[in-house]
Amino acid sequence: MIKNTKKYDKSSESFLETSVDFANNTYEAFKIDDEIHIVYNIGTEKEYVTTKKISKIINYMDDYLWTPYIKYV
């Protein structure tokens, strides 16, 4: 997981949805360019983000089967 330095706007076109992962943690999903960004604790000091290239998710779907990413490709 990467510490987030980018601001995410839930009213932007890149915002996909708010959802919950398999560990019951709430996150916001964004599609920015060729990546999916999963943002936890958005707008707080504990905010962090994970990102993956869409092409990598598609090429290695089995590796991402139990992650939030699979839902957005």
N, CA, C and O atoms as a Tripos MOL2 file, in Angstrom:
@<TRIPOS>MOLECULE
protein
  292   291    73     0     0
PROTEIN
NO_CHARGES

@<TRIPOS>ATOM
      1 N           0.8410   -1.1660    0.0000 N.3       1 MET1
      2 CA          0.0000    0.0000    0.0000 C.3       1 MET1
      3 C           0.8930    1.2390    0.0000 C.2       1 MET1
      4 O           1.9710    1.2630    0.5940 O.2       1 MET1
      5 N           0.4120    2.2380   -0.6720 N.am      2 ILE2
      6 CA          1.1950    3.4520   -0.8610 C.3       2 ILE2
      7 C           0.5230    4.6010   -0.1350 C.2       2 ILE2
      8 O          -0.6960    4.7560   -0.2170 O.2       2 ILE2
      9 N           1.2860    5.3960    0.5640 N.am      3 LYS3
     10 CA          0.7490    6.5890    1.2140 C.3       3 LYS3
     11 C           0.2740    7.5480    0.1310 C.2       3 LYS3
     12 O           0.9870    7.8090   -0.8380 O.2       3 LYS3
     13 N          -0.9330    8.0670    0.3040 N.am      4 ASN4
     14 CA         -1.5460    8.9100   -0.7120 C.3       4 ASN4
     15 C          -1.0920   10.3510   -0.6000 C.2       4 ASN4
     16 O          -1.0890   10.9230    0.4900 O.2       4 ASN4
     17 N          -0.7070   10.9430   -1.7260 N.am      5 THR5
     18 CA         -0.3750   12.3670   -1.7800 C.3       5 THR5
     19 C          -1.2870   13.0920   -2.7610 C.2       5 THR5
     20 O          -1.1150   14.2900   -2.9850 O.2       5 THR5
     21 N          -2.2360   12.4020   -3.3390 N.am      6 LYS6
     22 CA         -3.1290   12.9570   -4.3450 C.3       6 LYS6
     23 C          -4.5090   13.1760   -3.7350 C.2       6 LYS6
     24 O          -4.9500   12.4020   -2.8850 O.2       6 LYS6
     25 N          -5.1910   14.2360   -4.1740 N.am      7 LYS7
     26 CA         -6.5550   14.4780   -3.7030 C.3       7 LYS7
     27 C          -7.5310   13.8180   -4.6620 C.2       7 LYS7
     28 O          -7.3950   13.9230   -5.8810 O.2       7 LYS7
     29 N          -8.4990   13.1490   -4.1040 N.am      8 TYR8
     30 CA         -9.5170   12.4700   -4.8890 C.3       8 TYR8
     31 C         -10.8500   13.1800   -4.6970 C.2       8 TYR8
     32 O         -11.2100   13.5660   -3.5850 O.2       8 TYR8
     33 N         -11.5720   13.3440   -5.7970 N.am      9 ASP9
     34 CA        -12.8490   14.0630   -5.7770 C.3       9 ASP9
     35 C         -13.9650   13.0980   -6.1440 C.2       9 ASP9
     36 O         -14.0230   12.5950   -7.2660 O.2       9 ASP9
     37 N         -14.8520   12.8450   -5.1850 N.am     10 LYS10
     38 CA        -15.9440   11.9100   -5.4230 C.3      10 LYS10
     39 C         -16.9920   12.4600   -6.3830 C.2      10 LYS10
     40 O         -17.8610   11.7130   -6.8340 O.2      10 LYS10
     41 N         -16.9290   13.7410   -6.7020 N.am     11 SER11
     42 CA        -17.8720   14.2970   -7.6790 C.3      11 SER11
     43 C         -17.2810   14.3170   -9.0860 C.2      11 SER11
     44 O         -17.9300   14.7890  -10.0200 O.2      11 SER11
     45 N         -16.0620   13.8130   -9.2490 N.am     12 SER12
     46 CA        -15.4170   13.7950  -10.5620 C.3      12 SER12
     47 C         -15.8970   12.6110  -11.4030 C.2      12 SER12
     48 O         -16.4840   11.6620  -10.8850 O.2      12 SER12
     49 N         -15.6380   12.6870  -12.6910 N.am     13 GLU13
     50 CA        -16.0040   11.6020  -13.6080 C.3      13 GLU13
     51 C         -15.1900   10.3430  -13.3390 C.2      13 GLU13
     52 O         -15.6080    9.2490  -13.7190 O.2      13 GLU13
     53 N         -14.0530   10.4740  -12.7010 N.am     14 SER14
     54 CA        -13.1990    9.3120  -12.4450 C.3      14 SER14
     55 C         -13.7010    8.4700  -11.2680 C.2      14 SER14
     56 O         -13.2700    7.3290  -11.1010 O.2      14 SER14
     57 N         -14.6070    9.0200  -10.4520 N.am     15 PHE15
     58 CA        -15.1350    8.2880   -9.3090 C.3      15 PHE15
     59 C         -16.0520    7.1670   -9.7970 C.2      15 PHE15
     60 O         -16.9560    7.4010  -10.5990 O.2      15 PHE15
     61 N         -15.8130    5.9540   -9.3120 N.am     16 LEU16
     62 CA        -16.6280    4.8010   -9.6920 C.3      16 LEU16
     63 C         -17.7070    4.5080   -8.6580 C.2      16 LEU16
     64 O         -18.8920    4.4580   -8.9870 O.2      16 LEU16
     65 N         -17.2950    4.3150   -7.4030 N.am     17 GLU17
     66 CA        -18.2690    4.0330   -6.3550 C.3      17 GLU17
     67 C         -17.5840    3.9210   -5.0020 C.2      17 GLU17
     68 O         -16.3580    3.8500   -4.9040 O.2      17 GLU17
     69 N         -18.4110    3.9080   -3.9610 N.am     18 THR18
     70 CA        -17.9770    3.5480   -2.6210 C.3      18 THR18
     71 C         -18.3890    2.1010   -2.4130 C.2      18 THR18
     72 O         -19.5110    1.7120   -2.7390 O.2      18 THR18
     73 N         -17.4750    1.3040   -1.8700 N.am     19 SER19
     74 CA        -17.7730   -0.1110   -1.6820 C.3      19 SER19
     75 C         -17.0440   -0.6200   -0.4400 C.2      19 SER19
     76 O         -16.4370    0.1560    0.2970 O.2      19 SER19
     77 N         -17.1120   -1.9310   -0.2200 N.am     20 VAL20
     78 CA        -16.4910   -2.5750    0.9310 C.3      20 VAL20
     79 C         -15.6660   -3.7530    0.4210 C.2      20 VAL20
     80 O         -16.1310   -4.5210   -0.4220 O.2      20 VAL20
     81 N         -14.4450   -3.8950    0.9300 N.am     21 ASP21
     82 CA        -13.6010   -5.0120    0.5090 C.3      21 ASP21
     83 C         -13.9390   -6.2670    1.3220 C.2      21 ASP21
     84 O         -14.8400   -6.2410    2.1600 O.2      21 ASP21
     85 N         -13.2200   -7.3530    1.0750 N.am     22 PHE22
     86 CA        -13.4990   -8.6290    1.7350 C.3      22 PHE22
     87 C         -13.2130   -8.6060    3.2340 C.2      22 PHE22
     88 O         -13.6890   -9.4710    3.9700 O.2      22 PHE22
     89 N         -12.4420   -7.6260    3.6870 N.am     23 ALA23
     90 CA        -12.1640   -7.4860    5.1210 C.3      23 ALA23
     91 C         -13.1340   -6.5000    5.7690 C.2      23 ALA23
     92 O         -12.9530   -6.0970    6.9180 O.2      23 ALA23
     93 N         -14.1600   -6.1200    5.0180 N.am     24 ASN24
     94 CA        -15.2170   -5.2190    5.4850 C.3      24 ASN24
     95 C         -14.7210   -3.7940    5.7200 C.2      24 ASN24
     96 O         -15.2590   -3.0810    6.5670 O.2      24 ASN24
     97 N         -13.6920   -3.3760    4.9700 N.am     25 ASN25
     98 CA        -13.1880   -2.0070    5.0120 C.3      25 ASN25
     99 C         -13.8180   -1.2080    3.8740 C.2      25 ASN25
    100 O         -13.8400   -1.6660    2.7320 O.2      25 ASN25
    101 N         -14.3210   -0.0410    4.1750 N.am     26 THR26
    102 CA        -14.9240    0.8140    3.1520 C.3      26 THR26
    103 C         -13.8300    1.5090    2.3450 C.2      26 THR26
    104 O         -12.8160    1.9380    2.8950 O.2      26 THR26
    105 N         -14.0490    1.6130    1.0440 N.am     27 TYR27
    106 CA        -13.1160    2.3050    0.1660 C.3      27 TYR27
    107 C         -13.8790    3.0310   -0.9330 C.2      27 TYR27
    108 O         -15.0540    2.7560   -1.1740 O.2      27 TYR27
    109 N         -13.2040    3.9530   -1.5910 N.am     28 GLU28
    110 CA        -13.7110    4.6250   -2.7780 C.3      28 GLU28
    111 C         -12.8590    4.1690   -3.9580 C.2      28 GLU28
    112 O         -11.6370    4.0720   -3.8460 O.2      28 GLU28
    113 N         -13.5010    3.8910   -5.0780 N.am     29 ALA29
    114 CA        -12.7840    3.4400   -6.2720 C.3      29 ALA29
    115 C         -12.8330    4.5350   -7.3360 C.2      29 ALA29
    116 O         -13.8570    5.1860   -7.5400 O.2      29 ALA29
    117 N         -11.7030    4.7170   -8.0040 N.am     30 PHE30
    118 CA        -11.5750    5.6980   -9.0790 C.3      30 PHE30
    119 C         -10.8910    5.0350  -10.2640 C.2      30 PHE30
    120 O         -10.0100    4.1930  -10.0910 O.2      30 PHE30
    121 N         -11.3010    5.4190  -11.4720 N.am     31 LYS31
    122 CA        -10.5910    5.0120  -12.6880 C.3      31 LYS31
    123 C          -9.9300    6.2680  -13.2270 C.2      31 LYS31
    124 O         -10.5980    7.1890  -13.6980 O.2      31 LYS31
    125 N          -8.6150    6.2890  -13.1500 N.am     32 ILE32
    126 CA         -7.8410    7.4480  -13.5890 C.3      32 ILE32
    127 C          -6.8730    6.9710  -14.6610 C.2      32 ILE32
    128 O          -5.9810    6.1600  -14.4130 O.2      32 ILE32
    129 N          -7.0830    7.5060  -15.8660 N.am     33 ASP33
    130 CA         -6.2990    7.1030  -17.0320 C.3      33 ASP33
    131 C          -6.3860    5.5880  -17.1970 C.2      33 ASP33
    132 O          -7.4780    5.0560  -17.4000 O.2      33 ASP33
    133 N          -5.2770    4.8980  -17.1140 N.am     34 ASP34
    134 CA         -5.2690    3.4480  -17.3160 C.3      34 ASP34
    135 C          -5.0900    2.6880  -16.0130 C.2      34 ASP34
    136 O          -4.5790    1.5680  -16.0120 O.2      34 ASP34
    137 N          -5.5100    3.2900  -14.8970 N.am     35 GLU35
    138 CA         -5.3470    2.6700  -13.5840 C.3      35 GLU35
    139 C          -6.6490    2.6860  -12.7910 C.2      35 GLU35
    140 O          -7.5160    3.5340  -12.9980 O.2      35 GLU35
    141 N          -6.7580    1.7300  -11.8830 N.am     36 ILE36
    142 CA         -7.8080    1.7220  -10.8730 C.3      36 ILE36
    143 C          -7.1420    2.1280   -9.5620 C.2      36 ILE36
    144 O          -6.1240    1.5570   -9.1710 O.2      36 ILE36
    145 N          -7.7170    3.1080   -8.8930 N.am     37 HIS37
    146 CA         -7.2280    3.5810   -7.5990 C.3      37 HIS37
    147 C          -8.2580    3.1940   -6.5470 C.2      37 HIS37
    148 O          -9.4360    3.5280   -6.6700 O.2      37 HIS37
    149 N          -7.8140    2.4950   -5.5200 N.am     38 ILE38
    150 CA         -8.6600    2.1390   -4.3850 C.3      38 ILE38
    151 C          -8.1740    2.9970   -3.2140 C.2      38 ILE38
    152 O          -7.0230    2.8980   -2.7920 O.2      38 ILE38
    153 N          -9.0790    3.8460   -2.6970 N.am     39 VAL39
    154 CA         -8.7010    4.8110   -1.6680 C.3      39 VAL39
    155 C          -9.4440    4.4820   -0.3730 C.2      39 VAL39
    156 O         -10.6750    4.4630   -0.3350 O.2      39 VAL39
    157 N          -8.6840    4.2290    0.6680 N.am     40 TYR40
    158 CA         -9.2330    3.9620    1.9920 C.3      40 TYR40
    159 C          -9.1370    5.2200    2.8490 C.2      40 TYR40
    160 O          -8.1980    6.0020    2.7030 O.2      40 TYR40
    161 N         -10.0980    5.4150    3.7340 N.am     41 ASN41
    162 CA        -10.0940    6.5410    4.6790 C.3      41 ASN41
    163 C          -9.9540    7.8820    3.9640 C.2      41 ASN41
    164 O          -9.1960    8.7490    4.4000 O.2      41 ASN41
    165 N         -10.6710    8.0430    2.8870 N.am     42 ILE42
    166 CA        -10.5580    9.2400    2.0620 C.3      42 ILE42
    167 C         -10.8290   10.4980    2.8900 C.2      42 ILE42
    168 O         -11.7770   10.5660    3.6730 O.2      42 ILE42
    169 N          -9.9640   11.4840    2.6850 N.am     43 GLY43
    170 CA        -10.1220   12.7700    3.3530 C.3      43 GLY43
    171 C          -9.6930   12.8150    4.8030 C.2      43 GLY43
    172 O          -9.9880   13.7840    5.5030 O.2      43 GLY43
    173 N          -9.0010   11.7880    5.2710 N.am     44 THR44
    174 CA         -8.5250   11.7660    6.6560 C.3      44 THR44
    175 C          -7.0040   11.6740    6.6760 C.2      44 THR44
    176 O          -6.3670   11.4810    5.6410 O.2      44 THR44
    177 N          -6.4310   11.8150    7.8700 N.am     45 GLU45
    178 CA         -4.9790   11.6550    8.0070 C.3      45 GLU45
    179 C          -4.5310   10.2330    7.7080 C.2      45 GLU45
    180 O          -3.3720   10.0110    7.3550 O.2      45 GLU45
    181 N          -5.4310    9.2710    7.8430 N.am     46 LYS46
    182 CA         -5.1010    7.8660    7.6000 C.3      46 LYS46
    183 C          -5.3590    7.4500    6.1550 C.2      46 LYS46
    184 O          -5.2880    6.2640    5.8340 O.2      46 LYS46
    185 N          -5.6540    8.3990    5.2900 N.am     47 GLU47
    186 CA         -5.9510    8.0750    3.8920 C.3      47 GLU47
    187 C          -4.7470    7.3970    3.2410 C.2      47 GLU47
    188 O          -3.6080    7.8420    3.3850 O.2      47 GLU47
    189 N          -5.0260    6.3080    2.5220 N.am     48 TYR48
    190 CA         -3.9990    5.6620    1.7120 C.3      48 TYR48
    191 C          -4.6540    5.0570    0.4810 C.2      48 TYR48
    192 O          -5.8630    4.8260    0.4410 O.2      48 TYR48
    193 N          -3.8270    4.8090   -0.5140 N.am     49 VAL49
    194 CA         -4.3430    4.3820   -1.8070 C.3      49 VAL49
    195 C          -3.5160    3.2240   -2.3490 C.2      49 VAL49
    196 O          -2.3080    3.1330   -2.1260 O.2      49 VAL49
    197 N          -4.2020    2.3500   -3.0630 N.am     50 THR50
    198 CA         -3.5210    1.3040   -3.8260 C.3      50 THR50
    199 C          -3.9260    1.4900   -5.2770 C.2      50 THR50
    200 O          -5.0760    1.8250   -5.5610 O.2      50 THR50
    201 N          -3.0110    1.2810   -6.1820 N.am     51 THR51
    202 CA         -3.3040    1.4520   -7.6040 C.3      51 THR51
    203 C          -2.7770    0.2560   -8.3890 C.2      51 THR51
    204 O          -1.7760   -0.3620   -8.0270 O.2      51 THR51
    205 N          -3.4790   -0.0450   -9.4650 N.am     52 LYS52
    206 CA         -3.0270   -1.0860  -10.3950 C.3      52 LYS52
    207 C          -3.4090   -0.6780  -11.8020 C.2      52 LYS52
    208 O          -4.4670   -0.0930  -12.0290 O.2      52 LYS52
    209 N          -2.5500   -0.9890  -12.7300 N.am     53 LYS53
    210 CA         -2.8470   -0.7700  -14.1450 C.3      53 LYS53
    211 C          -3.9400   -1.7470  -14.5750 C.2      53 LYS53
    212 O          -3.9060   -2.9260  -14.2220 O.2      53 LYS53
    213 N          -4.8940   -1.2500  -15.3310 N.am     54 ILE54
    214 CA         -6.0020   -2.0830  -15.7980 C.3      54 ILE54
    215 C          -5.4850   -3.2320  -16.6510 C.2      54 ILE54
    216 O          -5.9780   -4.3540  -16.5390 O.2      54 ILE54
    217 N          -4.5140   -2.9720  -17.4880 N.am     55 SER55
    218 CA         -3.9670   -4.0350  -18.3510 C.3      55 SER55
    219 C          -3.3510   -5.1610  -17.5250 C.2      55 SER55
    220 O          -3.4560   -6.3290  -17.8970 O.2      55 SER55
    221 N          -2.7130   -4.8210  -16.4170 N.am     56 LYS56
    222 CA         -2.1160   -5.8570  -15.5650 C.3      56 LYS56
    223 C          -3.2070   -6.7050  -14.9120 C.2      56 LYS56
    224 O          -3.0690   -7.9230  -14.8030 O.2      56 LYS56
    225 N          -4.2790   -6.0630  -14.4830 N.am     57 ILE57
    226 CA         -5.3910   -6.8040  -13.8750 C.3      57 ILE57
    227 C          -5.9930   -7.7590  -14.8950 C.2      57 ILE57
    228 O          -6.2640   -8.9180  -14.5790 O.2      57 ILE57
    229 N          -6.2020   -7.2820  -16.1070 N.am     58 ILE58
    230 CA         -6.7990   -8.1110  -17.1620 C.3      58 ILE58
    231 C          -5.8800   -9.2780  -17.5200 C.2      58 ILE58
    232 O          -6.3470  -10.4010  -17.7050 O.2      58 ILE58
    233 N          -4.5900   -9.0200  -17.6170 N.am     59 ASN59
    234 CA         -3.6430  -10.0720  -18.0020 C.3      59 ASN59
    235 C          -3.3950  -11.1070  -16.9150 C.2      59 ASN59
    236 O          -2.9890  -12.2310  -17.2100 O.2      59 ASN59
    237 N          -3.6380  -10.7360  -15.6520 N.am     60 TYR60
    238 CA         -3.3720  -11.6440  -14.5270 C.3      60 TYR60
    239 C          -4.5900  -11.7050  -13.6000 C.2      60 TYR60
    240 O          -4.4580  -11.5410  -12.3870 O.2      60 TYR60
    241 N          -5.7600  -11.9380  -14.1650 N.am     61 MET61
    242 CA         -7.0070  -11.9020  -13.3940 C.3      61 MET61
    243 C          -6.9970  -12.8330  -12.1880 C.2      61 MET61
    244 O          -7.5420  -12.4800  -11.1420 O.2      61 MET61
    245 N          -6.3980  -13.9990  -12.3050 N.am     62 ASP62
    246 CA         -6.3490  -14.9230  -11.1700 C.3      62 ASP62
    247 C          -5.6280  -14.3130   -9.9770 C.2      62 ASP62
    248 O          -5.9800  -14.5970   -8.8320 O.2      62 ASP62
    249 N          -4.6220  -13.4770  -10.2290 N.am     63 ASP63
    250 CA         -3.8740  -12.8310   -9.1500 C.3      63 ASP63
    251 C          -4.7120  -11.7870   -8.4120 C.2      63 ASP63
    252 O          -4.4210  -11.4510   -7.2640 O.2      63 ASP63
    253 N          -5.7410  -11.2790   -9.0670 N.am     64 TYR64
    254 CA         -6.5500  -10.1970   -8.4970 C.3      64 TYR64
    255 C          -7.9660  -10.6360   -8.1350 C.2      64 TYR64
    256 O          -8.8140   -9.8090   -7.8030 O.2      64 TYR64
    257 N          -8.2130  -11.9390   -8.2010 N.am     65 LEU65
    258 CA         -9.5560  -12.4670   -7.9930 C.3      65 LEU65
    259 C         -10.1690  -12.0370   -6.6670 C.2      65 LEU65
    260 O         -11.3590  -11.7260   -6.6220 O.2      65 LEU65
    261 N          -9.4060  -12.0110   -5.6060 N.am     66 TRP66
    262 CA         -9.9370  -11.6810   -4.2760 C.3      66 TRP66
    263 C          -9.5700  -10.2660   -3.8510 C.2      66 TRP66
    264 O          -9.4180   -9.9950   -2.6600 O.2      66 TRP66
    265 N          -9.4290   -9.3690   -4.8090 N.am     67 THR67
    266 CA         -9.1470   -7.9710   -4.5240 C.3      67 THR67
    267 C         -10.2710   -7.1000   -5.0480 C.2      67 THR67
    268 O         -11.0440   -7.5480   -5.8950 O.2      67 THR67
    269 N         -10.3870   -5.8710   -4.5730 N.am     68 PRO68
    270 CA        -11.4170   -4.9710   -5.0990 C.3      68 PRO68
    271 C         -11.2220   -4.6420   -6.5810 C.2      68 PRO68
    272 O         -12.1890   -4.2970   -7.2610 O.2      68 PRO68
    273 N         -10.0030   -4.7390   -7.0920 N.am     69 TYR69
    274 CA         -9.7320   -4.3550   -8.4810 C.3      69 TYR69
    275 C         -10.5760   -5.1180   -9.4900 C.2      69 TYR69
    276 O         -11.0480   -4.5440  -10.4720 O.2      69 TYR69
    277 N         -10.7620   -6.3850   -9.2560 N.am     70 ILE70
    278 CA        -11.4290   -7.2510  -10.2320 C.3      70 ILE70
    279 C         -12.8370   -6.7540  -10.5670 C.2      70 ILE70
    280 O         -13.3450   -6.9890  -11.6630 O.2      70 ILE70
    281 N         -13.4410   -6.0830   -9.6330 N.am     71 LYS71
    282 CA        -14.7990   -5.5760   -9.8120 C.3      71 LYS71
    283 C         -14.8860   -4.4970  -10.8900 C.2      71 LYS71
    284 O         -15.9670   -4.2540  -11.4270 O.2      71 LYS71
    285 N         -13.7800   -3.8540  -11.2120 N.am     72 TYR72
    286 CA        -13.8020   -2.6750  -12.0890 C.3      72 TYR72
    287 C         -13.1910   -2.9080  -13.4640 C.2      72 TYR72
    288 O         -12.9690   -1.9520  -14.2070 O.2      72 TYR72
    289 N         -12.9170   -4.1580  -13.8160 N.am     73 VAL73
    290 CA        -12.4070   -4.4270  -15.1750 C.3      73 VAL73
    291 C         -13.3740   -5.3010  -15.9380 C.2      73 VAL73
    292 O         -13.1220   -5.6360  -17.0960 O.2      73 VAL73
@<TRIPOS>BOND
     1     1     2 1
     2     2     3 1
     3     3     4 2
     4     3     5 am
     5     5     6 1
     6     6     7 1
     7     7     8 2
     8     7     9 am
     9     9    10 1
    10    10    11 1
    11    11    12 2
    12    11    13 am
    13    13    14 1
    14    14    15 1
    15    15    16 2
    16    15    17 am
    17    17    18 1
    18    18    19 1
    19    19    20 2
    20    19    21 am
    21    21    22 1
    22    22    23 1
    23    23    24 2
    24    23    25 am
    25    25    26 1
    26    26    27 1
    27    27    28 2
    28    27    29 am
    29    29    30 1
    30    30    31 1
    31    31    32 2
    32    31    33 am
    33    33    34 1
    34    34    35 1
    35    35    36 2
    36    35    37 am
    37    37    38 1
    38    38    39 1
    39    39    40 2
    40    39    41 am
    41    41    42 1
    42    42    43 1
    43    43    44 2
    44    43    45 am
    45    45    46 1
    46    46    47 1
    47    47    48 2
    48    47    49 am
    49    49    50 1
    50    50    51 1
    51    51    52 2
    52    51    53 am
    53    53    54 1
    54    54    55 1
    55    55    56 2
    56    55    57 am
    57    57    58 1
    58    58    59 1
    59    59    60 2
    60    59    61 am
    61    61    62 1
    62    62    63 1
    63    63    64 2
    64    63    65 am
    65    65    66 1
    66    66    67 1
    67    67    68 2
    68    67    69 am
    69    69    70 1
    70    70    71 1
    71    71    72 2
    72    71    73 am
    73    73    74 1
    74    74    75 1
    75    75    76 2
    76    75    77 am
    77    77    78 1
    78    78    79 1
    79    79    80 2
    80    79    81 am
    81    81    82 1
    82    82    83 1
    83    83    84 2
    84    83    85 am
    85    85    86 1
    86    86    87 1
    87    87    88 2
    88    87    89 am
    89    89    90 1
    90    90    91 1
    91    91    92 2
    92    91    93 am
    93    93    94 1
    94    94    95 1
    95    95    96 2
    96    95    97 am
    97    97    98 1
    98    98    99 1
    99    99   100 2
   100    99   101 am
   101   101   102 1
   102   102   103 1
   103   103   104 2
   104   103   105 am
   105   105   106 1
   106   106   107 1
   107   107   108 2
   108   107   109 am
   109   109   110 1
   110   110   111 1
   111   111   112 2
   112   111   113 am
   113   113   114 1
   114   114   115 1
   115   115   116 2
   116   115   117 am
   117   117   118 1
   118   118   119 1
   119   119   120 2
   120   119   121 am
   121   121   122 1
   122   122   123 1
   123   123   124 2
   124   123   125 am
   125   125   126 1
   126   126   127 1
   127   127   128 2
   128   127   129 am
   129   129   130 1
   130   130   131 1
   131   131   132 2
   132   131   133 am
   133   133   134 1
   134   134   135 1
   135   135   136 2
   136   135   137 am
   137   137   138 1
   138   138   139 1
   139   139   140 2
   140   139   141 am
   141   141   142 1
   142   142   143 1
   143   143   144 2
   144   143   145 am
   145   145   146 1
   146   146   147 1
   147   147   148 2
   148   147   149 am
   149   149   150 1
   150   150   151 1
   151   151   152 2
   152   151   153 am
   153   153   154 1
   154   154   155 1
   155   155   156 2
   156   155   157 am
   157   157   158 1
   158   158   159 1
   159   159   160 2
   160   159   161 am
   161   161   162 1
   162   162   163 1
   163   163   164 2
   164   163   165 am
   165   165   166 1
   166   166   167 1
   167   167   168 2
   168   167   169 am
   169   169   170 1
   170   170   171 1
   171   171   172 2
   172   171   173 am
   173   173   174 1
   174   174   175 1
   175   175   176 2
   176   175   177 am
   177   177   178 1
   178   178   179 1
   179   179   180 2
   180   179   181 am
   181   181   182 1
   182   182   183 1
   183   183   184 2
   184   183   185 am
   185   185   186 1
   186   186   187 1
   187   187   188 2
   188   187   189 am
   189   189   190 1
   190   190   191 1
   191   191   192 2
   192   191   193 am
   193   193   194 1
   194   194   195 1
   195   195   196 2
   196   195   197 am
   197   197   198 1
   198   198   199 1
   199   199   200 2
   200   199   201 am
   201   201   202 1
   202   202   203 1
   203   203   204 2
   204   203   205 am
   205   205   206 1
   206   206   207 1
   207   207   208 2
   208   207   209 am
   209   209   210 1
   210   210   211 1
   211   211   212 2
   212   211   213 am
   213   213   214 1
   214   214   215 1
   215   215   216 2
   216   215   217 am
   217   217   218 1
   218   218   219 1
   219   219   220 2
   220   219   221 am
   221   221   222 1
   222   222   223 1
   223   223   224 2
   224   223   225 am
   225   225   226 1
   226   226   227 1
   227   227   228 2
   228   227   229 am
   229   229   230 1
   230   230   231 1
   231   231   232 2
   232   231   233 am
   233   233   234 1
   234   234   235 1
   235   235   236 2
   236   235   237 am
   237   237   238 1
   238   238   239 1
   239   239   240 2
   240   239   241 am
   241   241   242 1
   242   242   243 1
   243   243   244 2
   244   243   245 am
   245   245   246 1
   246   246   247 1
   247   247   248 2
   248   247   249 am
   249   249   250 1
   250   250   251 1
   251   251   252 2
   252   251   253 am
   253   253   254 1
   254   254   255 1
   255   255   256 2
   256   255   257 am
   257   257   258 1
   258   258   259 1
   259   259   260 2
   260   259   261 am
   261   261   262 1
   262   262   263 1
   263   263   264 2
   264   263   265 am
   265   265   266 1
   266   266   267 1
   267   267   268 2
   268   267   269 am
   269   269   270 1
   270   270   271 1
   271   271   272 2
   272   271   273 am
   273   273   274 1
   274   274   275 1
   275   275   276 2
   276   275   277 am
   277   277   278 1
   278   278   279 1
   279   279   280 2
   280   279   281 am
   281   281   282 1
   282   282   283 1
   283   283   284 2
   284   283   285 am
   285   285   286 1
   286   286   287 1
   287   287   288 2
   288   287   289 am
   289   289   290 1
   290   290   291 1
   291   291   292 2
@<TRIPOS>SUBSTRUCTURE
     1 MET1         2 RESIDUE 1 A MET
     2 ILE2         6 RESIDUE 1 A ILE
     3 LYS3        10 RESIDUE 1 A LYS
     4 ASN4        14 RESIDUE 1 A ASN
     5 THR5        18 RESIDUE 1 A THR
     6 LYS6        22 RESIDUE 1 A LYS
     7 LYS7        26 RESIDUE 1 A LYS
     8 TYR8        30 RESIDUE 1 A TYR
     9 ASP9        34 RESIDUE 1 A ASP
    10 LYS10       38 RESIDUE 1 A LYS
    11 SER11       42 RESIDUE 1 A SER
    12 SER12       46 RESIDUE 1 A SER
    13 GLU13       50 RESIDUE 1 A GLU
    14 SER14       54 RESIDUE 1 A SER
    15 PHE15       58 RESIDUE 1 A PHE
    16 LEU16       62 RESIDUE 1 A LEU
    17 GLU17       66 RESIDUE 1 A GLU
    18 THR18       70 RESIDUE 1 A THR
    19 SER19       74 RESIDUE 1 A SER
    20 VAL20       78 RESIDUE 1 A VAL
    21 ASP21       82 RESIDUE 1 A ASP
    22 PHE22       86 RESIDUE 1 A PHE
    23 ALA23       90 RESIDUE 1 A ALA
    24 ASN24       94 RESIDUE 1 A ASN
    25 ASN25       98 RESIDUE 1 A ASN
    26 THR26      102 RESIDUE 1 A THR
    27 TYR27      106 RESIDUE 1 A TYR
    28 GLU28      110 RESIDUE 1 A GLU
    29 ALA29      114 RESIDUE 1 A ALA
    30 PHE30      118 RESIDUE 1 A PHE
    31 LYS31      122 RESIDUE 1 A LYS
    32 ILE32      126 RESIDUE 1 A ILE
    33 ASP33      130 RESIDUE 1 A ASP
    34 ASP34      134 RESIDUE 1 A ASP
    35 GLU35      138 RESIDUE 1 A GLU
    36 ILE36      142 RESIDUE 1 A ILE
    37 HIS37      146 RESIDUE 1 A HIS
    38 ILE38      150 RESIDUE 1 A ILE
    39 VAL39      154 RESIDUE 1 A VAL
    40 TYR40      158 RESIDUE 1 A TYR
    41 ASN41      162 RESIDUE 1 A ASN
    42 ILE42      166 RESIDUE 1 A ILE
    43 GLY43      170 RESIDUE 1 A GLY
    44 THR44      174 RESIDUE 1 A THR
    45 GLU45      178 RESIDUE 1 A GLU
    46 LYS46      182 RESIDUE 1 A LYS
    47 GLU47      186 RESIDUE 1 A GLU
    48 TYR48      190 RESIDUE 1 A TYR
    49 VAL49      194 RESIDUE 1 A VAL
    50 THR50      198 RESIDUE 1 A THR
    51 THR51      202 RESIDUE 1 A THR
    52 LYS52      206 RESIDUE 1 A LYS
    53 LYS53      210 RESIDUE 1 A LYS
    54 ILE54      214 RESIDUE 1 A ILE
    55 SER55      218 RESIDUE 1 A SER
    56 LYS56      222 RESIDUE 1 A LYS
    57 ILE57      226 RESIDUE 1 A ILE
    58 ILE58      230 RESIDUE 1 A ILE
    59 ASN59      234 RESIDUE 1 A ASN
    60 TYR60      238 RESIDUE 1 A TYR
    61 MET61      242 RESIDUE 1 A MET
    62 ASP62      246 RESIDUE 1 A ASP
    63 ASP63      250 RESIDUE 1 A ASP
    64 TYR64      254 RESIDUE 1 A TYR
    65 LEU65      258 RESIDUE 1 A LEU
    66 TRP66      262 RESIDUE 1 A TRP
    67 THR67      266 RESIDUE 1 A THR
    68 PRO68      270 RESIDUE 1 A PRO
    69 TYR69      274 RESIDUE 1 A TYR
    70 ILE70      278 RESIDUE 1 A ILE
    71 LYS71      282 RESIDUE 1 A LYS
    72 TYR72      286 RESIDUE 1 A TYR
    73 VAL73      290 RESIDUE 1 A VAL
